[in-house]
Amino acid sequence: MSELLRLDRVACIRGDRLLFEGLSLALARGDALWLRGPNGAGKSSLIRLVAGLLRPAAGTVEHRERVALIDEAAALDAELPLRRALDVWARIDTVDGQAVTRAMADMALAPLAEVPVAMLSTGQRKRAAMARVIASGAPIWLLDEPANGMDDAAQARLVAAIARHRANGGAVLLASHFALGIDDLAELDMGALA
């Protein structure tokens, strides 16, 4: 089956506030869905629901393959040099070092391999987080504001990585304030669900 992700009548409550309800969607291989809308509309909450970090108030979330997540935290050990921090995740994801090497090249990080994660700029940390997602080999990418802090060149690398992932049968759920110039991108206005 080409479908990787399905949400059926999902509702999300944060605190005492209903963010959305009755949300159903599916992502198949090669799909990309842009979650757009104002702050507080539930974009990040939906990403966290799909990642399994939040429970839906109602409905079901099913994914048939592994997921990889970018959110506000880079999830890399700040004390380690970048390459070693990415290698830790490679062991967790059971991928070889070549996957990390390729992902670092994709995000132009090879010159920063020995720099401690704590010393990276905001944009470099976002590129490092994206390299972690790329190297994971997960078919479903959950990207919450992945381009924050990235310059134009880094954003172009991000868009190219997303295109390769989709061409190889992966799916992307993207929360962002702007579309990033991604081709054939479906949209869901989270603000309209409130």
N, C-alpha and C positions, 0 to 999 in steps of 0.2 A: 504494500500500500504506500502511495506517495505522500500521504498526510502524516505530518510530523507532530502537529500540535492541535488540540481541540479544546475550546472552552464552551461550556454549555450552561446558559442562564446563570452566569457568575455575578455575584454581588460582593461589594467590598465596603466595609464600615471601618473607619479609622476614628478612634475616640468615640464620640457620639454622633459622628457625621456620616451619612450615607454618601459615598463617592459615586457609585454607579450600581445598577442592578440590571438583571436580565441580559447581560452581555454574552453573546455567543459569537464565536469566530473559529476559523480553522486556518492553519498554515500548512501548505504542502511543500515538497521539495522545490527549491528555486524561488519561493515566495519571499517578499519583504513587505512588512506592514509598518507604516509610520503612525505612531501615536502622537497626535498633536493636541494642543489646547493650552489654556492658561495654567499658571502655577496653581496647584491645589486641585486640579481636575481629576487626578487619579492615575496619571501616566506612570509614575514611579511605582505606585502601589500595584498596578496591574503587572508590571515587570516582576515585582517581588512575589506576587501571587504565582506567576508562571514558574519562577525559580524555586518555589516551595518555601520561601522565607516568611510568607504570610499565608494564613488560611482564608479561603473565601467564606463570607457570611452565608452564602447559598451557592448552589451550582457545583459544577465539577471542572477540574483542570486536568487534562491528560496529555502527557507527551510520551512518544514512543521511543525517543532517543535521548541521549545526554544533552544537557544545556550548559552553556558557558555564559557568565554574567559580567558585565561592566556596570558599576553604579558609582556612587560618590567616593567610595573607597577603592584604592588601587589593589588591595588585597595582596600586597607584596611586602615581605619583611624589609622594613626601612633600614635596618642595620647592614643587610647583606649587599654586596655588589650586585648590580642588575642581573647579570648572567646567572649568578648563583641563585638569586631569588626566583628567576624564571625556571631554573632547573628543579627547584623544590616542587613547583606546580607540575612540571613535566613528570616527575615521579608519581605524584598523586594521580595525575591523569593517565598514567601508564603509557606515555609516549616517549620516543627516544630523543636524544639530544639534537638530532638533525632537525626535528620539528621546531625546536627552540631557535636554532641557527637560522632557519628559513623565516620564521616569524619575526625575528629581530631584523633581518634584512628587509622584509616587507615593510617594516615600520621605521627603517633607517636608524636602528639603535646599536649597530655593531660598534661604533666608536665609543659608546657609553657602557660597554660590557663590564668594565671594572669600577664604574662609578657607583658609590652606595646609593640605594634607592632614595634615601633621605635627602640627598644632594640634587636630585633631579628637579627640574622646573615643573610647573603644573602641566604644561603641554607634553613634556617628556614622560611624565607619569601616566598621562592618558595614553600615549603611544605604547608605553610599557604594558599597561593593562590590556590594550588591544593585542599586543604580541602574545600575552598570556592566553587570551581567547583564541587567537589564531592557532597557536601551538597545541591547544587542548584537543583538537580534532573533533570537538562536539558538533553535531549536526545543527543544533538550534542555538543561535546567538541571541542573547537578550542584552541589548545595548541601551543603557539609560544615560542620555546626554554624552555620548562617546566623544564628541568633537569639542567639548568645553575646554578652553585653554589651548587648542591646537591652532597653529598658523595655517595659511592656505596650502602649503606643501604637505603638511601632515594630514590635513583634511582630504587632500587628493589621494594620499596613500590609504586612508581609511576607506574612502569610496571604492578604490580599486580592490582592496581586500574583501569588501562586502560583495562586489561583483564576482570575484573569483569563487568565494564561498557559495554563492547562489548557483553559479555555473557548474559547480561540483556537487550540486544536490542539497545544499544546506538551505536553511530558512533563517530569516532575521526578523525580530521584533524590536523596533527602534523607537525610543521615546526621545523627542528632540523638539526644540523650539523652531527649527528650520529643517528643510528636507535634504540638505547636503548635496543636492544635484544627483541623487541616485535614480537610475533609470527604472522605469516600470515599477513604481512604488505605489502600493495601495495605501489609502489614508483612512484613519479613524479619528474623528474629532471627539476627543474625550470630553470637551466642554459641553458638547451637545447632549451628553448622556446624563448630566447632572439634573 
